Amino acid sequence: MKQLLKSAYIWNQTSKEFSKEPQDILIENGFIKAIKKEISDVEAKEINYPNLHVSPAWFDPFVSFGEPGFEERETLSNGSLTALKNGFSGIGLCPNTNPILSHKSDIDFIKRFETDLEISPIGALTKNFEGNELTDLFDMSRAGAVAFYDFKKSIPNANVLKVALQYVKAFEGLIINFPEDISLTGKAQVHEDEVTIHLGMKSTSSISETIQIERDLRLLEYTNSKLHIPYISTADSVEIIKKAKEKNPNLSCSTSINNLFFDTKNLKDFDQKYKVKPPLRNAKDREVLVQAVKEGVIDYVTSDHHPINIELKDLEFENAAYGSIGLESFYPALNTLFGKEKAVDILIKNWQIFGKSISEIKPGKKAEFSLFNPEHKQKFTKENIYSKSKNSIFLNENLKGKVYGLQIKNTHYGN
């Protein structure tokens, strides 16, 4: 089987730039046969797109689906297809299923699912996400769990987190802890600033995030283990982590595209699509986060893809569930914020969070690359959504960039 991509601008992983001139890419039996300015092959099926750009396939580190247990939100089959069609050949799958991914058998269930998408399951850190008793971390690691994390919940007991950090050192495991001191958050649902106070919404300040981070950093320093702090959302958190990284190479962090793109001004109409966790912060926080991504202080960015069925989301703000889908809007949102080179660099770099290798676009290498147009302008609507759940924070946003799909071996997943 042969396929021929015509006139593609190709990403150079060394220079972090696209080729100056478009190239043709010939694929034979799932491998790149040739890359030249002009290739003609009557046996090959031609693939043509306007202003085609290609890069090594993308990765999103924190994705939720639903199956097992919440298939009404998303299935492994449709969720995988959604990721593939939107340029992702790999994801980190969060453990917020039913049952929670907390045993070797749960990880085995995910790993047995047949798909072209490389699914890296993340195991629960504590039983039932309760923060008290550790799960079978070693057994899950051997089964294929890439990290351990209680989805959107912090570990309030410092000793539990300390023991976890010490325990995973034996097999170089990665601990992820959500940055929120629940004793300070209480029942608050939004960030505390002039906008939310005026609206009369239950709010919490950024200190609920920074106090948790400062405690976890002290535990990391004591244990000399590996810690990832996900979803940082405040300017103060950026500054704390920036200083901590100077003396601890085992620390990494990430943020959500939601907190990079939106802030509390979007809450003025009480639209539940903006109810996410961590909450949207103020404009200054958002600007600092964007700059921290540009400077590399923030290592990774996630779409925070979190499908929620309509009966839990389509409610008044106070009662609506947290969460937004994001795989379909991730690339155009990043491209709108950062431009074509940085957006692609972010999506490729995400592979490194779990020590995964990045594909290469060279003759002899397996065909595995994303296809897109960085100049295409669009309004993001439900027609862009493949997910079973439609709870997107980006609905009706004007975005720049369009994903054409993914080429992986002999299969072309067109969007």
Secondary structure, DSSP 8 states (H G I E B T S, - for coil): -EEEEEEEEEEETTTTEE-SS-EEEEEETTEEEEEES----TTSEEE--TT-EEEE-EEEEEE---TTT-TTT--HHHHHHHHHHTTEEEEEE-S-SSS-S-SHHHHHHHHHS--SSEEEE-B-SBGGG-SSSB--HHHHHHHT---EE-TT-----HHHHHHHHHHGGGGT--EE-----HHHHTT--EE-SHHHHHHT--EE-THHHHHHHHHHHHHHHHHT--EEE-----HHHHHHHHHHHTT-TTEEEEEEHHHHH--GGGGTT--GGG--SS----HHHHHHHHHHHHHTSS-EEE--B----HHHHSS-GGGS---BB-HHHHHHHHHHHH-HHHHHHHHHHGGGGGT------STTSB-EEEEEEEEEEEE--GGG--SS---BTTTT-EEEEEEEEEEETTEEEE-
